Amino acid sequence: MTHRSVFIISDGTGITAEILGHSLLSQFPDTTFHTRPLPFVNSDDKLGEALAQINEAAVSDGAR
């Protein structure tokens, strides 16, 4: 079974995006997803923090 990190990024609360994301991910039953919501990414500083988390996950997951 494959394990992947998925980031749900929003400039608001991200509730709608998270619901949609879970609905889409349910289409892949052979993959285990670790979802990470990143709400309120609305500045360059927060974007930099989000990119750092995404790059860390890429290394730990061994995936792009």
MDTraj code that builds the backbone (N, CA, C; nanometers):
import mdtraj as md
import numpy as np

residues = "MET THR HIS ARG SER VAL PHE ILE ILE SER ASP GLY THR GLY ILE THR ALA GLU ILE LEU GLY HIS SER LEU LEU SER GLN PHE PRO ASP THR THR PHE HIS THR ARG PRO LEU PRO PHE VAL ASN SER ASP ASP LYS LEU GLY GLU ALA LEU ALA GLN ILE ASN GLU ALA ALA VAL SER ASP GLY ALA ARG".split()
xyz = np.array([
    [0.0847, -0.1175, 0.0000],
    [0.0000, 0.0000, 0.0000],
    [0.0893, 0.1239, 0.0000],
    [0.0536, 0.2210, -0.0800],
    [0.1292, 0.3446, -0.0927],
    [0.0811, 0.4466, 0.0100],
    [0.1753, 0.5214, 0.0657],
    [0.1442, 0.6288, 0.1605],
    [0.1883, 0.7601, 0.0990],
    [0.0999, 0.8580, 0.0979],
    [0.1309, 0.9884, 0.0390],
    [0.0780, 1.1003, 0.1273],
    [0.1512, 1.2098, 0.1287],
    [0.1049, 1.3307, 0.1961],
    [0.0291, 1.4151, 0.0955],
    [-0.0799, 1.4733, 0.1406],
    [-0.1605, 1.5615, 0.0571],
    [-0.1826, 1.6911, 0.1352],
    [-0.1544, 1.8022, 0.0714],
    [-0.1717, 1.9322, 0.1344],
    [-0.2938, 2.0013, 0.0752],
    [-0.3791, 2.0487, 0.1616],
    [-0.4972, 2.1227, 0.1195],
    [-0.4743, 2.2667, 0.1636],
    [-0.4422, 2.3505, 0.0656],
    [-0.4003, 2.4878, 0.0922],
    [-0.5134, 2.5829, 0.0580],
    [-0.5383, 2.6768, 0.1492],
    [-0.6457, 2.7731, 0.1286],
    [-0.6060, 2.9076, 0.1885],
    [-0.6603, 3.0145, 0.1304],
    [-0.6372, 3.1466, 0.1885],
    [-0.7434, 3.1804, 0.2933],
    [-0.8385, 3.0892, 0.3121],
    [-0.9414, 3.1047, 0.4153],
    [-0.9365, 2.9871, 0.5105],
    [-1.0529, 2.9465, 0.5581],
    [-1.0570, 2.8361, 0.6549],
    [-1.0236, 2.7023, 0.5902],
    [-1.0534, 2.6885, 0.4608],
    [-1.0215, 2.5652, 0.3896],
    [-1.1201, 2.4524, 0.4108],
    [-1.2316, 2.4796, 0.4757],
    [-1.3281, 2.3733, 0.5053],
    [-1.3825, 2.3117, 0.3774],
    [-1.4247, 2.3953, 0.2841],
    [-1.4791, 2.3442, 0.1577],
    [-1.3727, 2.2675, 0.0802],
    [-1.2522, 2.3216, 0.0741],
    [-1.1434, 2.2548, 0.0020],
    [-1.1108, 2.1205, 0.0656],
    [-1.1147, 2.1136, 0.1971],
    [-1.0843, 1.9879, 0.2666],
    [-1.1909, 1.8825, 0.2381],
    [-1.3165, 1.9219, 0.2376],
    [-1.4246, 1.8270, 0.2070],
    [-1.4095, 1.7755, 0.0648],
    [-1.3836, 1.8652, -0.0293],
    [-1.3639, 1.8255, -0.1682],
    [-1.2417, 1.7358, -0.1818],
    [-1.1346, 1.7702, -0.1128],
    [-1.0125, 1.6895, -0.1184],
    [-1.0356, 1.5475, -0.0700],
    [-1.1046, 1.5314, 0.0417],
    [-1.1324, 1.3969, 0.0933],
    [-1.2200, 1.3180, -0.0032],
    [-1.3137, 1.3867, -0.0662],
    [-1.3997, 1.3209, -0.1643],
    [-1.3171, 1.2702, -0.2824],
    [-1.2243, 1.3517, -0.3291],
    [-1.1392, 1.3109, -0.4412],
    [-1.0450, 1.1972, -0.4024],
    [-0.9877, 1.2050, -0.2829],
    [-0.8920, 1.1027, -0.2396],
    [-0.9586, 0.9677, -0.2178],
    [-1.0880, 0.9668, -0.1907],
    [-1.1573, 0.8395, -0.1702],
    [-1.1613, 0.7559, -0.2985],
    [-1.1275, 0.8161, -0.4109],
    [-1.1260, 0.7455, -0.5388],
    [-1.0027, 0.6558, -0.5539],
    [-0.9109, 0.6624, -0.4570],
    [-0.7872, 0.5843, -0.4632],
    [-0.7765, 0.4951, -0.3398],
    [-0.8497, 0.3837, -0.3374],
    [-0.8562, 0.2998, -0.2170],
    [-0.7260, 0.2263, -0.1842],
    [-0.6348, 0.2140, -0.2793],
    [-0.5101, 0.1428, -0.2539],
    [-0.3996, 0.2327, -0.2007],
    [-0.4315, 0.3577, -0.1756],
    [-0.3325, 0.4528, -0.1261],
    [-0.3799, 0.5105, 0.0061],
    [-0.2889, 0.5167, 0.1020],
    [-0.3184, 0.5795, 0.2299],
    [-0.2689, 0.7234, 0.2224],
    [-0.3575, 0.8184, 0.2487],
    [-0.3227, 0.9590, 0.2413],
    [-0.3155, 1.0194, 0.3805],
    [-0.2149, 1.0995, 0.4007],
    [-0.2029, 1.1781, 0.5231],
    [-0.2323, 1.3214, 0.4832],
    [-0.3551, 1.3667, 0.5085],
    [-0.3936, 1.5015, 0.4672],
    [-0.3462, 1.6040, 0.5695],
    [-0.2980, 1.7128, 0.5154],
    [-0.2500, 1.8215, 0.5989],
    [-0.3157, 1.9515, 0.5518],
    [-0.4177, 1.9958, 0.6227],
    [-0.4795, 2.1227, 0.5840],
    [-0.3889, 2.2393, 0.6232],
    [-0.3748, 2.3332, 0.5331],
    [-0.2970, 2.4540, 0.5596],
    [-0.3881, 2.5740, 0.5326],
    [-0.4681, 2.6131, 0.6316],
    [-0.5595, 2.7255, 0.6125],
    [-0.4875, 2.8599, 0.6296],
    [-0.5497, 2.9627, 0.5800],
    [-0.5027, 3.1009, 0.5950],
    [-0.3622, 3.1237, 0.5404],
    [-0.3316, 3.0613, 0.4282],
    [-0.2054, 3.0878, 0.3588],
    [-0.2328, 3.2091, 0.2703],
    [-0.2147, 3.3276, 0.3304],
    [-0.2528, 3.4508, 0.2627],
    [-0.1432, 3.5573, 0.2661],
    [-0.0191, 3.5135, 0.2843],
    [0.0929, 3.6069, 0.2810],
    [0.2163, 3.5322, 0.2314],
    [0.3166, 3.6083, 0.1925],
    [0.4406, 3.5469, 0.1446],
    [0.5077, 3.4638, 0.2536],
    [0.5010, 3.5103, 0.3783],
    [0.5613, 3.4353, 0.4888],
    [0.4926, 3.3006, 0.5090],
    [0.3599, 3.3012, 0.5065],
    [0.2853, 3.1764, 0.5243],
    [0.3049, 3.0828, 0.4059],
    [0.3202, 3.1407, 0.2872],
    [0.3481, 3.0587, 0.1695],
    [0.4841, 2.9916, 0.1830],
    [0.5832, 3.0632, 0.2326],
    [0.7150, 3.0045, 0.2547],
    [0.7108, 2.8905, 0.3543],
    [0.6313, 2.9064, 0.4605],
    [0.6159, 2.8001, 0.5597],
    [0.5487, 2.6781, 0.4973],
    [0.4474, 2.7025, 0.4140],
    [0.3773, 2.5923, 0.3477],
    [0.4719, 2.5174, 0.2546],
    [0.5521, 2.5904, 0.1789],
    [0.6472, 2.5258, 0.0877],
    [0.7499, 2.4429, 0.1637],
    [0.7932, 2.4908, 0.2786],
    [0.8887, 2.4147, 0.3599],
    [0.8258, 2.2827, 0.4051],
    [0.6999, 2.2860, 0.4469],
    [0.6312, 2.1633, 0.4896],
    [0.6144, 2.0654, 0.3725],
    [0.5807, 2.1202, 0.2564],
    [0.5625, 2.0357, 0.1381],
    [0.6950, 1.9707, 0.0992],
    [0.8022, 2.0462, 0.1018],
    [0.9334, 1.9901, 0.0660],
    [0.9793, 1.8851, 0.1669],
    [0.9512, 1.9061, 0.2946],
    [0.9836, 1.8048, 0.3969],
    [0.9067, 1.6765, 0.3721],
    [0.7793, 1.6889, 0.3382],
    [0.6971, 1.5706, 0.3111],
    [0.7462, 1.4972, 0.1876],
    [0.7907, 1.5712, 0.0870],
    [0.8423, 1.5073, -0.0354],
    [0.9636, 1.4214, -0.0013],
    [1.0495, 1.4700, 0.0840],
    [1.1688, 1.3934, 0.1237],
    [1.1285, 1.2728, 0.2077],
    [1.0411, 1.2916, 0.3064],
    [1.0054, 1.1795, 0.3930],
    [0.9191, 1.0758, 0.3217],
    [0.8364, 1.1200, 0.2252],
    [0.7541, 1.0266, 0.1486],
    [0.8331, 0.9597, 0.0365],
    [0.9446, 1.0205, 0.0010],
    [1.0218, 0.9682, -0.1127],
    [0.9504, 0.9901, -0.2454],
    [0.8768, 1.1026, -0.2541],
    [0.8003, 1.1325, -0.3747],
    [0.8128, 1.2802, -0.4091],
    [0.7760, 1.3109, -0.5321],
    [0.7774, 1.4520, -0.5718],
    [0.6625, 1.5256, -0.5075],
])
top = md.Topology()
chain = top.add_chain()
for i, resn in enumerate(residues, 1):
    res = top.add_residue(resn, chain, resSeq=i)
    for name in ("N", "CA", "C"):
        top.add_atom(name, md.element.get_by_symbol(name[0]), res)
traj = md.Trajectory(xyz[None], top)
